[in-house]
Amino acid sequence: MIKITVVSYNNETPSLPNGALFGPEHGTIGRSEDNFLVLPDPKHYVSRAQAKVWSNGTRHHLINLSQANPIIINGQEIEAEREYDIHAGDQIKIGLYQLRVDAVAGTSGDLPPTAATPSLAKTSPTPAATEVPVNAATLSSTAEAARPADSAELLQAFLKGAGLPDLNLSSGLTPELMETMGKLVATSVQGTMDLIAQRALVKREVNADVTLVVLRKNNPLKFFPDSQTVLTQMLRKKMPGFMTPDEAMDDAFQDLRAHQLAVVAGMKAAMDALMKKFQPALFEKRLSPPTLLDHLNPARRKAAMWEHFSRLFDSISLESKDEFQTLFGKDFLTAYEKEIERIKYTAHTEHTKQAS
């Protein structure tokens, strides 16, 4: 038997011992609670079932079950789905965990197959941005006295702003029309904020840069907590440092358009990365050199390649459910940010041409 023990997590010694014994029956290491050796990992650097280990008393073996997360033994990364011999004294690195292999002569006094898990270092969550302590009440103030415009002037101003200066509304500016316009504005603002929130969620999932508060030209749609406060700021323009209403909506829609195109580019990159994992040349490389039997019976080697393909497919299919970031996140993020930069550059170039 052998014992695999957690030496450190994120370079810190665990407060409680964590280890497991492995014998002839295959045992697993991973972050899921049903493993022999459980490695809690909120960052998902460790797969649910990361490794399989067994020992016949004289030889000890380990297989990396994960296509997403690597295992490093004595400074050397090992290939997934291949069997490796491990020995007493070997150092195994999985994610932020450092493990040690020890030979076990007897079971007396040793750890049970599943031991207490370590107390991981706690960190305070970092907010995406500092919330602006403001509400609608603090923005309100008495408007400067001005000559009240008549209803015809107000309606004409609205139609001009809507891009419909020649539209004839025979009913004029009625309370029903004003209520409809108010609902239209409120729905548009709330819908835009919902889309911005979903965009921020996707960016956090793939570790993309998030919007930060700046000293001037902040977009109220991105910083205030609710649509009522946003509308109060837009209509009263009380707080300095924010975009005008039309600037804010235009800025938001530019970001959303860019986000949609960047997501498509990211998904294409992720799909390309997935297809590369199934290249026939990789399966051929991972198999041992052809034997005499393989040459005499080519179907034998093809069957071995198909079996390896099936195991790889099952592994990636399982991990893709909750480990997209580890499997394809880097490819997605690179393509996403590259497309965002391309769109920004194009928009800046067009704006410069129009201004000159």
C-alpha positions as CSV (number, residue, x, y, z in Angstrom):
1,M,0.0,0.0,0.0
2,I,1.0,3.6,-0.3
3,K,-0.2,6.7,1.4
4,I,-0.6,10.1,-0.4
5,T,-0.7,13.1,1.9
6,V,-1.4,16.8,1.4
7,V,1.8,18.7,2.2
8,S,0.5,22.2,1.4
9,Y,-2.3,24.1,-0.2
10,N,-1.3,27.4,-1.9
11,N,2.1,27.1,-0.2
12,E,0.5,26.9,3.2
13,T,0.5,23.9,5.5
14,P,-3.0,22.6,6.1
15,S,-4.4,23.0,9.7
16,L,-5.7,19.4,9.6
17,P,-4.0,16.3,8.2
18,N,-5.4,15.1,4.9
19,G,-4.4,11.9,3.2
20,A,-5.5,8.5,2.1
21,L,-4.3,4.9,1.7
22,F,-4.3,3.2,-1.7
23,G,-4.1,-0.5,-2.2
24,P,-5.0,-3.0,-5.0
25,E,-8.4,-1.6,-5.5
26,H,-8.4,1.6,-7.5
27,G,-9.0,4.8,-5.5
28,T,-9.4,8.3,-6.8
29,I,-8.2,11.8,-6.0
30,G,-10.3,14.9,-6.8
31,R,-12.4,17.7,-5.4
32,S,-15.6,15.7,-5.3
33,E,-16.7,14.3,-1.9
34,D,-16.8,10.7,-3.2
35,N,-13.1,10.4,-3.8
36,F,-10.7,8.5,-1.6
37,L,-8.6,11.6,-1.2
38,V,-10.7,14.8,-1.3
39,L,-9.1,18.0,-2.4
40,P,-11.5,20.9,-1.9
41,D,-11.0,23.5,-4.6
42,P,-13.4,26.4,-5.2
43,K,-11.3,27.6,-8.1
44,H,-11.7,24.3,-10.0
45,Y,-7.9,23.8,-10.6
46,V,-8.6,20.3,-9.4
47,S,-11.1,18.2,-11.4
48,R,-14.0,16.3,-9.7
49,A,-12.2,13.0,-10.4
50,Q,-8.6,14.1,-11.1
51,A,-6.5,10.9,-10.7
52,K,-6.8,7.2,-10.2
53,V,-4.2,5.4,-7.9
54,W,-3.6,1.8,-7.0
55,S,-0.8,-0.4,-5.5
56,N,-0.1,-4.1,-5.6
57,G,2.4,-3.8,-2.7
58,T,5.6,-3.5,-4.8
59,R,4.5,-1.2,-7.7
60,H,2.4,1.9,-7.4
61,H,0.5,3.4,-10.3
62,L,-1.3,6.7,-11.1
63,I,-3.4,7.9,-14.0
64,N,-4.4,11.5,-14.7
65,L,-8.1,11.2,-15.5
66,S,-8.5,14.9,-16.4
67,Q,-8.0,16.4,-19.8
68,A,-8.5,19.9,-18.3
69,N,-6.2,20.0,-15.3
70,P,-2.6,18.8,-15.3
71,I,-0.7,16.7,-12.8
72,I,3.0,17.3,-12.2
73,I,5.2,14.6,-10.6
74,N,8.6,15.7,-9.5
75,G,8.4,18.7,-11.7
76,Q,7.3,16.8,-14.8
77,E,3.8,17.2,-16.3
78,I,2.3,13.8,-17.1
79,E,0.0,13.0,-20.0
80,A,-3.7,12.4,-19.4
81,E,-5.1,8.8,-19.6
82,R,-1.6,7.2,-19.4
83,E,-0.4,5.0,-16.5
84,Y,2.7,6.1,-14.6
85,D,4.7,4.5,-11.8
86,I,5.0,6.5,-8.6
87,H,7.4,5.9,-5.8
88,A,7.9,6.7,-2.1
89,G,9.1,10.3,-1.8
90,D,7.6,11.5,-5.1
91,Q,6.1,15.0,-5.0
92,I,2.8,15.4,-6.8
93,K,1.3,18.8,-7.7
94,I,-2.4,19.1,-8.5
95,G,-3.7,22.7,-8.8
96,L,-2.6,24.5,-5.7
97,Y,-2.0,21.3,-3.8
98,Q,1.4,19.7,-3.1
99,L,1.1,16.0,-2.2
100,R,3.7,13.5,-1.1
101,V,3.9,9.7,-1.7
102,D,4.9,7.5,1.2
103,A,5.3,3.7,1.3
104,V,3.2,1.9,4.0
105,A,4.4,-1.3,5.5
106,G,1.3,-1.9,7.6
107,T,-2.1,-0.3,8.2
108,S,-1.9,0.2,12.0
109,G,-2.2,3.8,12.9
110,D,-2.4,5.0,9.4
111,L,-5.0,7.3,7.9
112,P,-8.3,5.8,6.9
113,P,-9.2,5.9,3.2
114,T,-10.8,9.2,3.6
115,A,-9.4,11.7,6.1
116,A,-10.3,15.1,7.3
117,T,-10.0,17.8,4.7
118,P,-7.8,20.8,5.2
119,S,-9.0,24.2,6.3
120,L,-8.3,26.2,3.2
121,A,-7.1,29.8,3.5
122,K,-10.0,32.1,3.4
123,T,-9.9,35.2,1.2
124,S,-12.3,38.1,1.1
125,P,-14.1,38.4,-2.2
126,T,-13.0,41.3,-4.4
127,P,-15.9,43.4,-5.6
128,A,-16.0,44.0,-9.3
129,A,-16.5,47.7,-8.6
130,T,-17.2,50.0,-5.7
131,E,-20.9,50.6,-5.4
132,V,-21.9,54.2,-5.5
133,P,-23.8,55.0,-2.3
134,V,-26.6,56.9,-3.9
135,N,-30.4,56.6,-4.3
136,A,-33.1,58.5,-6.1
137,A,-33.8,60.7,-3.0
138,T,-30.3,62.1,-2.9
139,L,-30.4,63.0,-6.5
140,S,-33.7,64.9,-6.4
141,S,-33.7,68.7,-6.0
142,T,-36.0,71.6,-6.9
143,A,-35.8,72.5,-10.5
144,E,-34.8,76.0,-11.5
145,A,-37.8,78.0,-12.3
146,A,-38.4,78.4,-16.0
147,R,-41.2,79.4,-18.3
148,P,-43.4,76.4,-18.7
149,A,-43.7,75.2,-22.4
150,D,-47.1,74.5,-23.8
151,S,-48.1,71.0,-24.8
152,A,-47.5,71.6,-28.5
153,E,-43.9,72.7,-27.9
154,L,-43.3,69.7,-25.6
155,L,-44.7,67.2,-28.2
156,Q,-42.7,68.7,-31.0
157,A,-39.5,68.5,-28.8
158,F,-40.2,64.8,-28.1
159,L,-40.8,64.0,-31.8
160,K,-37.6,65.8,-32.7
161,G,-35.7,63.8,-30.1
162,A,-37.3,60.5,-31.4
163,G,-36.2,61.3,-34.9
164,L,-39.8,61.9,-36.1
165,P,-40.1,65.7,-36.4
166,D,-42.7,65.5,-39.2
167,L,-45.0,62.9,-37.5
168,N,-48.5,64.3,-36.9
169,L,-50.1,63.2,-33.7
170,S,-53.6,64.6,-33.9
171,S,-54.4,63.8,-30.2
172,G,-51.6,66.0,-29.0
173,L,-49.7,65.5,-25.8
174,T,-52.2,63.6,-23.6
175,P,-51.7,62.0,-20.1
176,E,-52.1,58.6,-21.8
177,L,-49.3,59.4,-24.3
178,M,-47.0,60.6,-21.5
179,E,-47.6,57.5,-19.5
180,T,-46.9,55.3,-22.6
181,M,-43.6,57.2,-23.2
182,G,-42.7,56.8,-19.6
183,K,-43.2,53.1,-19.7
184,L,-41.3,52.8,-22.9
185,V,-38.3,54.7,-21.4
186,A,-38.4,52.7,-18.2
187,T,-38.6,49.3,-20.0
188,S,-35.8,50.3,-22.3
189,V,-33.6,51.3,-19.4
190,Q,-34.3,48.2,-17.4
191,G,-33.8,45.9,-20.4
192,T,-30.5,47.6,-21.2
193,M,-29.3,47.2,-17.5
194,D,-30.3,43.5,-17.6
195,L,-28.2,42.9,-20.7
196,I,-25.3,44.8,-19.2
197,A,-25.5,42.6,-16.1
198,Q,-25.5,39.5,-18.2
199,R,-22.5,40.8,-20.1
200,A,-20.7,41.4,-16.8
201,L,-21.5,37.9,-15.7
202,V,-20.0,36.3,-18.8
203,K,-16.9,38.5,-18.5
204,R,-16.4,37.4,-14.9
205,E,-16.9,33.7,-15.9
206,V,-14.0,34.0,-18.4
207,N,-11.9,36.4,-16.3
208,A,-12.2,39.2,-18.8
209,D,-11.6,42.8,-17.7
210,V,-14.6,44.4,-15.9
211,T,-15.7,48.0,-16.0
212,L,-14.2,50.2,-13.3
213,V,-15.4,53.6,-11.9
214,V,-13.5,56.5,-13.4
215,L,-13.5,60.2,-12.5
216,R,-15.5,61.4,-15.4
217,K,-17.8,60.1,-18.2
218,N,-19.2,57.2,-16.2
219,N,-22.2,55.4,-17.6
220,P,-25.1,55.5,-15.1
221,L,-26.5,52.3,-16.7
222,K,-23.5,50.4,-15.5
223,F,-23.0,51.9,-12.0
224,F,-26.4,52.6,-10.4
225,P,-28.2,49.7,-8.7
226,D,-31.6,50.1,-10.2
227,S,-33.5,51.7,-13.1
228,Q,-35.2,54.3,-11.0
229,T,-31.9,55.8,-9.8
230,V,-30.6,55.7,-13.3
231,L,-33.6,57.5,-14.7
232,T,-33.4,60.1,-11.9
233,Q,-29.8,60.8,-12.8
234,M,-30.5,60.9,-16.5
235,L,-33.5,63.3,-16.1
236,R,-32.2,65.5,-13.4
237,K,-28.5,65.4,-14.2
238,K,-27.7,66.2,-10.6
239,M,-24.4,64.2,-10.1
240,P,-21.3,65.2,-12.1
241,G,-19.1,62.8,-13.8
242,F,-21.7,60.9,-15.7
243,M,-22.6,60.7,-19.4
244,T,-25.7,62.4,-20.8
245,P,-28.7,60.1,-21.4
246,D,-28.1,59.7,-25.1
247,E,-24.3,59.2,-24.6
248,A,-25.1,56.5,-22.0
249,M,-27.5,54.5,-24.2
250,D,-25.2,54.8,-27.2
251,D,-22.2,53.6,-25.1
252,A,-24.2,50.7,-23.6
253,F,-25.4,49.5,-27.0
254,Q,-21.9,49.8,-28.5
255,D,-20.6,47.6,-25.7
256,L,-23.4,45.1,-26.1
257,R,-22.9,44.8,-29.9
258,A,-19.2,44.3,-29.4
259,H,-19.9,41.7,-26.7
260,Q,-22.2,39.7,-29.0
261,L,-19.5,39.6,-31.7
262,A,-16.8,38.8,-29.2
263,V,-18.8,35.9,-27.7
264,V,-19.2,34.4,-31.2
265,A,-15.4,34.8,-31.8
266,G,-14.7,33.2,-28.4
267,M,-17.0,30.3,-29.1
268,K,-15.4,29.6,-32.4
269,A,-12.0,29.6,-30.7
270,A,-13.3,27.2,-28.0
271,M,-14.7,24.9,-30.7
272,D,-11.3,24.9,-32.6
273,A,-9.6,24.1,-29.3
274,L,-12.0,21.2,-28.7
275,M,-11.5,19.8,-32.2
276,K,-7.7,19.8,-31.8
277,K,-8.1,17.5,-28.8
278,F,-9.6,14.9,-31.1
279,Q,-7.0,15.1,-33.9
280,P,-6.2,11.5,-35.0
281,A,-2.4,12.3,-34.9
282,L,-2.7,12.8,-31.1
283,F,-4.3,9.4,-30.6
284,E,-1.6,7.8,-32.7
285,K,1.1,9.6,-30.7
286,R,-0.3,8.5,-27.3
287,L,-0.3,4.8,-28.3
288,S,2.8,2.7,-28.0
289,P,4.7,2.0,-31.3
290,P,3.0,-0.6,-33.6
291,T,3.8,-4.2,-32.8
292,L,4.2,-7.1,-35.2
293,L,0.6,-8.1,-34.4
294,D,-0.5,-4.5,-35.3
295,H,1.1,-4.9,-38.7
296,L,-0.4,-8.3,-39.2
297,N,-3.8,-7.1,-38.1
298,P,-4.3,-3.3,-38.6
299,A,-7.8,-3.5,-37.2
300,R,-6.3,-4.3,-33.8
301,R,-4.5,-0.9,-33.6
302,K,-7.6,0.9,-34.9
303,A,-9.6,-0.7,-32.2
304,A,-7.2,0.6,-29.6
305,M,-7.4,4.1,-31.0
306,W,-11.2,4.0,-30.9
307,E,-11.1,2.9,-27.3
308,H,-8.8,5.8,-26.4
309,F,-11.1,8.2,-28.3
310,S,-14.1,6.9,-26.3
311,R,-12.3,7.5,-23.0
312,L,-11.2,11.0,-24.1
313,F,-14.7,11.9,-25.2
314,D,-16.3,10.7,-22.0
315,S,-13.7,12.6,-19.9
316,I,-14.2,15.9,-21.8
317,S,-17.9,15.5,-21.9
318,L,-18.0,15.1,-18.1
319,E,-15.7,18.0,-17.3
320,S,-17.2,20.4,-19.8
321,K,-20.4,20.6,-17.7
322,D,-18.7,22.7,-15.0
323,E,-15.1,23.3,-16.0
324,F,-15.5,25.3,-19.2
325,Q,-13.0,27.9,-17.9
326,T,-10.3,25.3,-17.4
327,L,-10.9,23.4,-20.7
328,F,-11.4,26.3,-23.1
329,G,-11.3,29.5,-21.1
330,K,-7.9,30.7,-22.3
331,D,-8.8,30.2,-26.0
332,F,-12.2,31.8,-25.5
333,L,-10.8,34.8,-23.6
334,T,-7.9,35.4,-26.1
335,A,-10.4,35.5,-29.0
336,Y,-13.0,37.5,-27.0
337,E,-10.5,40.3,-26.1
338,K,-8.9,40.3,-29.5
339,E,-12.4,40.9,-31.1
340,I,-13.2,43.6,-28.6
341,E,-10.0,45.4,-29.4
342,R,-10.6,45.1,-33.1
343,I,-14.1,46.6,-32.8
344,K,-12.8,49.4,-30.6
345,Y,-10.0,50.2,-33.1
346,T,-12.5,50.2,-36.0
347,A,-14.9,52.5,-34.1
348,H,-12.1,54.9,-33.1
349,T,-10.8,55.0,-36.7
350,E,-14.3,55.8,-38.1
351,H,-14.8,58.5,-35.5
352,T,-11.5,60.1,-36.3
353,K,-12.4,60.2,-40.0
354,Q,-15.7,61.8,-39.3
355,A,-14.2,64.4,-37.1
356,S,-11.5,65.4,-39.7
